[in-house]
Amino acid sequence: MNTYQGIETRFVSPTNHRGSRVIATTPGGHKLTHQWAYELGIDGNHYAAAEALRAKLDWPSIKAGGSTIKGFVWVVSVLEA
């Protein structure tokens, strides 16, 4: 049986001190900030942030993703049978 978790990503505008970035979070409170890479585009940056958090948490794989009003949400397998 597979068990799934969600990762939500959202864009954060640049400030006087920090560049553009994407913040990835889980409902459990895990968080990661990914610096914006212009060569990746919008979808690519959000995916890269989710993938970095998935790897940090040692979860097996991202299964699907989609846009929301606030950013993107990614379905992640956390336990694969």
N, CA, C and O atoms as a DFTB+ gen file, in Angstrom:
324 C
 N C O
     1  1       0.836      -1.191       0.000
     2  2       0.000       0.000       0.000
     3  2       0.879       1.251       0.000
     4  3       1.865       1.326       0.732
     5  1       0.516       2.214      -0.815
     6  2       1.237       3.481      -0.853
     7  2       0.588       4.476       0.097
     8  3      -0.633       4.499       0.249
     9  1       1.406       5.287       0.725
    10  2       0.931       6.364       1.576
    11  2       1.414       7.672       0.961
    12  3       2.554       7.766       0.508
    13  1       0.541       8.686       0.945
    14  2       0.863       9.934       0.274
    15  2       0.813      11.112       1.232
    16  3       0.119      11.091       2.248
    17  1       1.577      12.147       0.872
    18  2       1.644      13.396       1.621
    19  2       1.641      14.515       0.584
    20  3       1.917      14.270      -0.590
    21  1       1.338      15.714       0.996
    22  2       1.349      16.848       0.082
    23  2       2.474      17.816       0.409
    24  3       2.847      17.991       1.569
    25  1       3.002      18.437      -0.626
    26  2       3.945      19.545      -0.479
    27  2       3.332      20.729      -1.217
    28  3       2.968      20.620      -2.388
    29  1       3.220      21.852      -0.530
    30  2       2.695      23.063      -1.136
    31  2       3.859      24.003      -1.412
    32  3       4.733      24.178      -0.564
    33  1       3.873      24.615      -2.608
    34  2       4.917      25.583      -2.940
    35  2       4.279      26.922      -3.265
    36  3       3.201      26.992      -3.857
    37  1       4.975      27.994      -2.863
    38  2       4.471      29.332      -3.159
    39  2       5.639      30.263      -3.464
    40  3       6.721      30.133      -2.893
    41  1       5.401      31.197      -4.366
    42  2       6.401      32.172      -4.779
    43  2       6.471      33.302      -3.758
    44  3       5.447      33.749      -3.241
    45  1       7.696      33.761      -3.471
    46  2       7.904      34.915      -2.595
    47  2       8.698      35.952      -3.390
    48  3       9.776      35.663      -3.908
    49  1       8.150      37.153      -3.475
    50  2       8.779      38.236      -4.243
    51  2      10.098      38.671      -3.620
    52  3      10.313      38.489      -2.421
    53  1      10.980      39.246      -4.433
    54  2      12.262      39.708      -3.897
    55  2      12.074      40.903      -2.966
    56  3      11.100      41.648      -3.071
    57  1      13.022      41.065      -2.062
    58  2      13.060      42.220      -1.164
    59  2      14.361      42.977      -1.447
    60  3      15.072      42.656      -2.400
    61  1      14.666      43.956      -0.642
    62  2      15.926      44.683      -0.791
    63  2      17.124      43.815      -0.422
    64  3      18.255      44.126      -0.797
    65  1      16.885      42.734       0.306
    66  2      17.985      41.914       0.818
    67  2      18.003      40.487       0.277
    68  3      19.030      39.814       0.363
    69  1      16.896      40.017      -0.274
    70  2      16.812      38.629      -0.767
    71  2      16.160      38.600      -2.133
    72  3      15.262      39.391      -2.424
    73  1      16.614      37.691      -2.964
    74  2      16.040      37.539      -4.295
    75  2      14.726      36.773      -4.261
    76  3      14.253      36.372      -3.198
    77  1      14.150      36.577      -5.427
    78  2      12.922      35.778      -5.557
    79  2      13.205      34.361      -5.082
    80  3      14.326      33.864      -5.194
    81  1      12.172      33.721      -4.550
    82  2      12.340      32.365      -4.028
    83  2      10.991      31.651      -3.992
    84  3       9.932      32.267      -4.111
    85  1      11.066      30.347      -3.825
    86  2       9.876      29.511      -3.665
    87  2      10.012      28.810      -2.326
    88  3      11.058      28.240      -2.017
    89  1       8.956      28.853      -1.538
    90  2       8.948      28.176      -0.250
    91  2       8.077      26.930      -0.364
    92  3       6.917      27.000      -0.769
    93  1       8.654      25.794       0.000
    94  2       7.943      24.513      -0.008
    95  2       7.649      24.121       1.435
    96  3       8.534      24.183       2.288
    97  1       6.403      23.714       1.713
    98  2       6.017      23.320       3.070
    99  2       5.157      22.061       3.021
   100  3       4.523      21.750       2.013
   101  1       5.160      21.345       4.152
   102  2       4.282      20.187       4.320
   103  2       3.290      20.495       5.434
   104  3       3.534      21.388       6.245
   105  1       2.174      19.770       5.486
   106  2       1.226      19.964       6.586
   107  2       1.853      19.684       7.953
   108  3       1.391      20.209       8.967
   109  1       2.898      18.865       7.984
   110  2       3.573      18.546       9.238
   111  2       4.542      19.612       9.712
   112  3       5.139      19.465      10.778
   113  1       4.717      20.692       8.938
   114  2       5.559      21.801       9.367
   115  2       6.966      21.804       8.797
   116  3       7.760      22.675       9.153
   117  1       7.303      20.865       7.929
   118  2       8.619      20.885       7.293
   119  2       8.629      22.002       6.258
   120  3       7.618      22.259       5.604
   121  1       9.782      22.668       6.109
   122  2       9.852      23.835       5.240
   123  2      11.224      23.905       4.581
   124  3      12.233      23.536       5.181
   125  1      11.247      24.387       3.328
   126  2      12.493      24.570       2.603
   127  2      12.342      25.779       1.688
   128  3      11.295      25.965       1.067
   129  1      13.381      26.597       1.605
   130  2      13.384      27.754       0.716
   131  2      14.309      27.471      -0.459
   132  3      15.473      27.117      -0.274
   133  1      13.784      27.629      -1.665
   134  2      14.536      27.402      -2.907
   135  2      14.724      28.746      -3.597
   136  3      13.750      29.435      -3.902
   137  1      15.981      29.121      -3.845
   138  2      16.251      30.371      -4.553
   139  2      15.820      30.246      -6.009
   140  3      16.056      29.216      -6.642
   141  1      15.196      31.278      -6.535
   142  2      14.663      31.271      -7.886
   143  2      15.790      31.113      -8.906
   144  3      16.798      31.817      -8.843
   145  1      15.612      30.189      -9.841
   146  2      16.551      29.969     -10.946
   147  2      15.808      30.329     -12.230
   148  3      14.936      29.580     -12.670
   149  1      16.141      31.457     -12.828
   150  2      15.385      31.966     -13.973
   151  2      15.353      31.007     -15.147
   152  3      14.398      31.026     -15.924
   153  1      16.369      30.168     -15.299
   154  2      16.402      29.232     -16.419
   155  2      15.364      28.115     -16.289
   156  3      15.077      27.425     -17.267
   157  1      14.793      27.928     -15.080
   158  2      13.819      26.857     -14.861
   159  2      12.385      27.256     -15.181
   160  3      11.548      26.384     -15.413
   161  1      12.085      28.530     -15.200
   162  2      10.709      28.975     -15.420
   163  2       9.859      28.767     -14.165
   164  3      10.358      28.368     -13.114
   165  1       8.586      29.044     -14.303
   166  2       7.683      28.987     -13.142
   167  2       7.472      27.553     -12.661
   168  3       7.756      27.239     -11.505
   169  1       6.980      26.687     -13.535
   170  2       6.726      25.298     -13.141
   171  2       7.990      24.625     -12.634
   172  3       7.964      23.914     -11.629
   173  1       9.093      24.850     -13.330
   174  2      10.364      24.220     -12.957
   175  2      10.863      24.634     -11.592
   176  3      11.396      23.805     -10.855
   177  1      10.703      25.908     -11.234
   178  2      11.129      26.368      -9.916
   179  2      10.281      25.784      -8.803
   180  3      10.801      25.407      -7.753
   181  1       8.983      25.709      -9.027
   182  2       8.110      25.124      -8.012
   183  2       8.402      23.632      -7.850
   184  3       8.445      23.117      -6.733
   185  1       8.603      22.946      -8.978
   186  2       8.945      21.525      -8.916
   187  2      10.289      21.327      -8.210
   188  3      10.422      20.425      -7.383
   189  1      11.283      22.156      -8.527
   190  2      12.605      22.032      -7.904
   191  2      12.524      22.216      -6.393
   192  3      13.215      21.519      -5.650
   193  1      11.694      23.138      -5.932
   194  2      11.530      23.352      -4.490
   195  2      10.884      22.131      -3.841
   196  3      11.330      21.668      -2.791
   197  1       9.834      21.614      -4.473
   198  2       9.161      20.418      -3.938
   199  2      10.107      19.220      -3.944
   200  3      10.145      18.452      -2.982
   201  1      10.860      19.063      -5.013
   202  2      11.801      17.941      -5.124
   203  2      12.907      18.047      -4.067
   204  3      13.317      17.035      -3.498
   205  1      13.384      19.248      -3.807
   206  2      14.421      19.435      -2.786
   207  2      13.894      19.068      -1.398
   208  3      14.599      18.429      -0.617
   209  1      12.657      19.469      -1.088
   210  2      12.076      19.118       0.210
   211  2      11.810      17.621       0.289
   212  3      12.040      17.004       1.329
   213  1      11.326      17.031      -0.805
   214  2      11.116      15.579      -0.837
   215  2      12.420      14.835      -0.556
   216  3      12.441      13.885       0.227
   217  1      13.496      15.264      -1.191
   218  2      14.796      14.618      -0.992
   219  2      15.297      14.816       0.441
   220  3      15.841      13.891       1.046
   221  1      15.114      16.019       0.978
   222  2      15.527      16.304       2.356
   223  2      14.819      15.382       3.344
   224  3      15.412      14.940       4.328
   225  1      13.545      15.096       3.075
   226  2      12.758      14.246       3.962
   227  2      12.928      12.762       3.642
   228  3      12.389      11.908       4.345
   229  1      13.673      12.457       2.586
   230  2      13.936      11.088       2.143
   231  2      12.639      10.348       1.788
   232  3      12.486       9.162       2.080
   233  1      11.715      11.071       1.154
   234  2      10.488      10.461       0.661
   235  2      10.760       9.913      -0.726
   236  3      11.552      10.507      -1.458
   237  1      10.134       8.790      -1.131
   238  2      10.475       8.138      -2.394
   239  2      10.282       8.952      -3.677
   240  3      11.218       9.042      -4.472
   241  1       9.120       9.542      -3.910
   242  2       8.936      10.187      -5.214
   243  2       7.737      11.123      -5.248
   244  3       6.775      10.956      -4.499
   245  1       7.818      12.115      -6.136
   246  2       6.675      12.980      -6.427
   247  2       5.846      12.280      -7.490
   248  3       6.371      11.900      -8.537
   249  1       4.565      12.109      -7.233
   250  2       3.681      11.389      -8.144
   251  2       2.911      12.316      -9.088
   252  3       2.665      11.953     -10.238
   253  1       2.530      13.500      -8.621
   254  2       1.742      14.424      -9.438
   255  2       1.816      15.814      -8.836
   256  3       2.190      15.981      -7.675
   257  1       1.461      16.804      -9.628
   258  2       1.448      18.177      -9.137
   259  2       0.484      19.006      -9.954
   260  3       0.103      18.639     -11.065
   261  1       0.100      20.127      -9.384
   262  2      -0.801      21.023     -10.099
   263  2      -0.828      22.391      -9.461
   264  3      -0.417      22.566      -8.313
   265  1      -1.315      23.362     -10.215
   266  2      -1.348      24.732      -9.714
   267  2      -2.587      24.983      -8.864
   268  3      -3.619      24.331      -9.022
   269  1      -2.455      25.939      -7.968
   270  2      -3.550      26.403      -7.121
   271  2      -3.588      27.925      -7.197
   272  3      -2.786      28.527      -7.911
   273  1      -4.487      28.538      -6.491
   274  2      -4.556      30.003      -6.463
   275  2      -3.282      30.587      -5.842
   276  3      -2.816      31.645      -6.265
   277  1      -2.726      29.908      -4.849
   278  2      -1.560      30.430      -4.129
   279  2      -0.224      29.916      -4.633
   280  3       0.814      30.443      -4.231
   281  1      -0.204      28.914      -5.494
   282  2       1.055      28.346      -5.963
   283  2       0.832      26.997      -6.605
   284  3       0.087      26.871      -7.577
   285  1       1.488      25.982      -6.049
   286  2       1.360      24.617      -6.552
   287  2       1.212      23.665      -5.376
   288  3       1.591      23.984      -4.249
   289  1       0.655      22.491      -5.655
   290  2       0.623      21.417      -4.659
   291  2       1.140      20.166      -5.350
   292  3       0.842      19.911      -6.516
   293  1       1.919      19.395      -4.608
   294  2       2.564      18.196      -5.139
   295  2       2.189      17.008      -4.282
   296  3       2.246      17.081      -3.055
   297  1       1.803      15.908      -4.921
   298  2       1.464      14.663      -4.214
   299  2       2.729      13.821      -4.182
   300  3       3.326      13.521      -5.216
   301  1       3.119      13.453      -2.982
   302  2       4.392      12.751      -2.777
   303  2       4.135      11.405      -2.121
   304  3       3.388      11.311      -1.147
   305  1       4.752      10.377      -2.653
   306  2       4.704       9.066      -2.028
   307  2       5.684       9.078      -0.865
   308  3       6.866       9.370      -1.049
   309  1       5.203       8.762       0.325
   310  2       6.091       8.733       1.486
   311  2       6.401       7.307       1.926
   312  3       7.303       7.076       2.731
   313  1       5.642       6.354       1.388
   314  2       5.872       4.945       1.693
   315  2       5.377       4.137       0.514
   316  3       4.181       4.139       0.223
   317  1       6.270       3.449      -0.169
   318  2       5.871       2.643      -1.315
   319  2       5.950       1.173      -0.948
   320  3       6.919       0.710      -0.347
   321  1       4.896       0.447      -1.329
   322  2       4.848      -0.985      -1.053
   323  2       5.663      -1.757      -2.061
   324  3       5.737      -2.984      -1.985
